[in-house]
């Protein structure tokens, strides 16, 4: 008698748009997960169509809600009101909540949630209103009832324990792909020509939203330029426009356009050359659950200035310059880093987190949750 394959459902909402943050995390882990867990069917759930290039494996089953109202719903409301019925029709064994919140699942379905951050508690003012209220209503309950909790850093797990008295069962770090490595002069030159960057530059990477602290970075850069402290340096900014960006857009409109390059969304394949070619990678975020751009810049041998919080110390290691995310803190960090002798550390390349290793931890915990559920609700 042929055994039924394991059915694994995955929250695929973050794959319906260009990959950043959680979307990149989910995609890379799914790519590896499909190679590790062989005897399984995978179902991706979304209220919007998943971009073809974001589909981790061609044979994975997409469950895009056909209800015409779904595409007009907030993704969080859709997850709570509509996703569960799709999951029940597919008779899942396991559901992985890639963005923490859970749909309404059958009691027989094992639930694994990944906690990326605690934005709604630590920096609520930086969140879009629907996102904030969705987390205030559902985050604590969904995490507490999950069979297994995963976190993207030890610091996130520690903050989670402070908040709800549950730690993550395991840390599944964001990986750094092998092509994130120091690039040669020719490749850097081609990339800088593509984006019309001339001369030495500082690099910032991240979605333009309040938590990334771009407003203070722009003010710091402008002040240092006025004081002639940065000479011919430019500032290159990578990242799509997010939310609450009115002040940032206003600042960008009055800055000297010759000194600031807004690159917008940049394909991942161009990032290693941009990191490698920069004189300084600056990431003054107010708060992060880990900081993927920091670990990528580190793998490319960039000199890094970032915020002094435990999560970013996990990403940046011993060689980064750590600062207070204030106007003076950013200015002091930039000047100190640029004036200090810099030698690229080989350990950054040797000790990088790999997507394969992280996916193996994820796979083990998905199967562990399934075994737990089978024992709790035996067949028959």
N, C-alpha and C positions, 0 to 999 in steps of 0.2 A: 504493500500500500504506500503510495507516494505521500510523503509528509508535506503538510502545508508550510509554505515559506513564512518566515517572520515578516510581519507588516509594521513598518516604521514610518510614522508620520512626522513631518517637519514643518515648522512655521516658516513659510517661504516669502513672507511679505517684503522682506528687505531685498529680495532678488528681483523685484519688479521695477527697479530703478538703477541708475549707475551705482556701482559698488563703492561704498565708503563705509568705514567703521564696522558696524554690526553686519552689514551686507557682505563685506569682504571676508570677515571672520566666518560667517555661515558658509559662504561659497567654498572657501579653501578647505574647511573641515569636511564639508560634504563630498568634495572631490576625493579626498583621502578615505573617508568613511565607506564609500562605495567599493573601494578596492579591498578594504579590510573585512567588512561584513558581507560575505558572499551569498549565503542562503537567505536572502531577504528581498522584499519588495519595498521600494521607497516611494512615499507620497509627499508632494510639496503642496502646501495650502496657501492660497493668496486670494485677495479680493480683486487684484489687478493682474493682467497677463505678465508672466515672467519673461524678462528679456531673453531671447534665444541664446545670446552669448553668456548669460548668467545661469544657464541650466547645467548643473554639475555633471550629469551623465544623461546621454540622449534617451536611454530607456527608462529613466525615472518618470513616474506618473505625476502629471500636473493636475491639481484640482483647483482650477480657477472658477470661482463662484459664477454661475450663469445668471443669477438673479440680477436684472438690470439696475436695481437700486444699490447693489453692493459697491459698485465703483464710486458712488457718491457718498458712501459712509466714511466716517473716520475709521482708519485701519484698526484701532483699538475696539471701537464699537462693533465692527464687523467680526473681529476675533471672538468677542463675547457672545454675540447674537447669532452668528451664522456659521462660523467655522466648526463648531462642535457637531452640528448635524451632518456635515460632510464627513467628519472623522468617524462618526458612528456607522454611516453607510459603508465605509471601507473596512470596518471591523478590525481596527488597529490593535496591535499588541503593545506598542510603545509610541509615545509622543515626545519629541524634543522641542521645547520652547526656546528657540534661538534668541528671542528678545524678552525672555523672563515670564511674560504673562501667558496664562493658559486658557484655552477654550474649555467649554464644558464637555468633559470626557466621561465615558462609561467607567464605572468603578473597577473594571477589569483591565483598563489600559494603564500601563506604567508611565509615569510622568517624570521627565528629567528637565529641569530648568537651568538655564545659564544666566547668571547675574553679572552684568557688565559694569554696573556702577550704582551708586545711590544718589543720583542727581536730585531726585525729588525731595530728599531730606537735606542734602548738603548745599545745593545751589538751586533751589526751586525757582528763583527769580530769572534764571537763564533758560527755562523751558517754555515751549509753546503751551498755551492754556490747556488744550485737550490732552496733550501728553502728560502734563503735570497732574491733572485731575484723574486721569486713568490710572496713574501709578498710585496716587493717594487712596483711591478706592480699592484697587485690586492687588497691588504689589505684595503687601505683607501676607495676605491670605493665600495667594497663589504660591508664594515661595514656601510658606509653612506647610502647605498640604502636598507639596511635591514629594515624590518618592526619593529622588536624589537631587541635590543642589550642586551645581558646578559654578566656579567663579573664574574670571579671566586673570586674576592676580591674587597673591596672598593678602595684600592690603585690602582688596575688595572683600575677601572672605572675613577678614578681621572686622571691617566696618559692619558687615552683615551681622556678625555675632553681637556687636554692640547694639544694633538696631532691633533685632528680633530674637536674639539668643539662639541662632542656628548658624553654624559655620558650613562652608562648602565641604562636600565629601571629597572633592579633588579640585585642583587648579588646572584648568586647560588654557595654557598661555596662547596668545596669538603667535603664530609662527612668522618666520621671516624667510621668504623664498630665496633660493640659491642665487638668483640673478641680482639680488641686493648685495652688491660687493663694490669695492672701489673701482671706478672706471678710469680708463686711460685718457690722455689728453685729446686724442682724435674724436673719441665718442662724446666727450664733454663738449668739445668745440662744435660738433654737429648739432647737439641738443641746444646749446645756447644760441646758435644761429637760428634754429627753428623758432625759438621764442623771443628772438631779438634782444637778448641780454648781452650787454657789452660792459666789460670791466668787472672788478670785484663786486661780489654781492652777498647779502645775507638772505637766507631762505626761510620762509614760514609756510607750513603745510597744515591745512585743516579747513573744515567747513566754516564758512563765515557765520558765526553765531556767538552770542554773548560769552559763553563759557570759554571760548578760545582766546578771549582777551585781546583781540586784534586792535581794538580801539586804543588801548594803552600802548601797544607795540607801535602803532603809527605815530602817536604823540611822542613816544620816546625817540623813535627814529628821526622825526622832524626836529626835535630839540637838539639832538646830537649833531645833526647836519648844520643847524644854525650856529652851533658852537664850533664848527669846523673840526669836530672830533672824529668824523667818519670819512673825511676827504672825498674820494671818488666812489665810495660804496653806493650800490643800489640795494633796493629791497624787492625781492621777488616773492609774490604771494600766490600760492597754489591752493585752490579750493573753491567749490561752488558756493553760491549765495544760499544762506540758510534762512534764519528767522531773526526778527528783532535787529535788523541790520541798518536801520535808518541813520543812526549816528555814525556808523562805520562808513556808509556810502557818502555821507556828507563830508567826513574827513578826507576820504579818498578824492572827492571832487575838488577840494581846495589844496591838496598836496601837489608838489612839483611832479608832474607826470614823467619827467625825464629820470627821476630818481626812483620811482615806484613802478614795478611791472606787475599788473594783475593778470595772472595766467589762467584763472578759472580752473575748471576741471581738467586735469592732466592725466593721460593714460598711464597706467602703472609702469609700463615699459620705459617711460621717460624719467621716472623718479630717481633711479640710481644715479644717472648722469647729473641730474640737478643737485642731489645730495652731495655727490663727489666733487662737483665743481664749486660748491659754495665755500666761502671763507668761514661761515658760521651758520649753523642751523638753530633757529630760535623758536621755542615752543613754550610761551609763557601762560599756558592754560590755567584757569582758576582751579579746575579740578578735572581729573580723569580717572577712569577705572583701571587703565593701564597706560596707554599712549603708544599706539602702533607706529606713528611716524617717527617717534624717538628711537624705537628699536631698529627701524629700517635705516634711519640716518646713521645710527651707531654701526650697523653692519657695513655701511658704505664708507666708513672712516671719517665721517664728518665731525667737526668740532661742535659740541652741543651746549646750548644754554636752555635750561628748562626749570620749571617750578619745583621747589623743594617740598614734595609730598611723597609718602612712601610708595604710592603707585608708580610715580614717574622715576623714582630711584630704582625700582625693579626693572623698568624699561631702559633706563639710561646707564646703569652700572656706575663704576667707580670713576670714570674719566670725564663725565659731564660736569658742567658748572651749574650749580643749583642756586636758585634765586627766590626772593619774595616776588609775587606777581603784581607788584606795584610799579608806579611810574619810575621812581628812583631805583627800585630793585632791578627793573629791566635794563635801565641805562647803565647801572653799575656792572651788571652781568655782561653786557655787550662789551664794554670797555675793558673789563678784566680779562675776558676770554680772548679778545683780539690782541691784547698786549702781552699775553703769556706765551711762552714757548709751547709748541704743540707737536706731539708725536703720536701718530696713529697707533692704537693698541691692537695687537693681533688677537687678544682674547675676545674682542667684539665679534670676530669672524668665527672663532672656534666654539664659543658658548652660545651661539644664537639658538633660539627656540625654533623647532621645525614643525611644520604643519602635520607631517606624518606622525611624529611622536605625540603631538597633542591629540590627533584623531584616534590614536590607539587608546589613550586615556578615556576619550569620549566614548568609544565603542565599548570598552570594558564596563563603563558605568551604565550605558544603555542596556546591555545584557544583564548586568547585575540588578537593575531595576525590574527587568522582566522576570527574572528568577524570583525576586521578592514578591512580585504580584502573583505569580503562579502558586507560590506557597500560601499566600494569604487567601487566594480564591482558586482552589484546586478544580480541575476540569471534572465535570460530572457531579 
